[in-house]
Amino acid sequence: MTIKSISFDLDDTFWPLMPNIMKAEEATNKWIEENYPGTAMFFGKPDVMEIRDQLIKGDPNLVNQISDLRKLMFYELNVRAGYEKEESKEMARKAFEIYFKGRNTVTFYEGVLETLELLKQEYILGVVTNGNADLKVIGIDYFFDYIFSAADLNAHKPDPIMFEAVINKTKLKPHEICHIGDHPLNDVKASLDFGMTPVWFNEEKTEFPIEGIQIAEFSDWYSLPELIKNL
């Protein structure tokens, strides 16, 4: 089998997600506490999820537009706390700016950057992600020939729309594309069902949780180039 393109998931595949999300939220909440104490009173209360649910009910597309959803949540929380609408718009803009900076301050798993450098020499590289990481901000966008996010396509993995975009972009056959990710359903099974050749990033070195699927896997990024050659 000849692999010609490799598509990657981002969060929990290139870097662990939760540490930078937690730091991003901590920095954002601290700024809100210092500047909008009335809004900070809602932290940890049901109001936050109520607002989220109401926004999604009003516009189901926000499930995929997660940056827009977070901005709107900041705005609605501020309004509920009694602040004026114009002030709340500015608050939402600034709060999201602080959050997004932290969200894109990532720590790569060992070997990711070196491996991407090697793979770029032989394959067409791309990204298929449900998240809202900004690869230009992170500084690795130059590795990739295509980048598709849930926000771009208004869909999210495991929806086959996400993988169809890769086919349309590369003009390759599904089996000529290797998709790499950490999520057994969204990355592995979804791409396999679409006809691609998935590889599971198994950082925790656990058993694959979906029965009946025999899949190539790795936990050491330095081992990936050889693994792909042997697919």
Buried (B, 14 or more C-beta within 10 A) or exposed (E): EEBBBBBBBBBBBBBBBEEBBEEBBEBBBEBBEEEBEEBBEBEEEEBBEEBBEEBBEEEEEBBBBBBBBBBBBBBBBBBBBEBEEEEBBEBBEBBBEBBBBBBBBBEBBEBBBEBBEEBBEEBBBBBBBBBBBBBEBBEBEEBBBBBBBBBBBBBBBBBBBBBBBBBEBBEBEBBBBBBBBBBBEBBBBBBBBBBBBBBBBBBEEEEBEEEEEEBBBBEEBEEBBEBBEEE
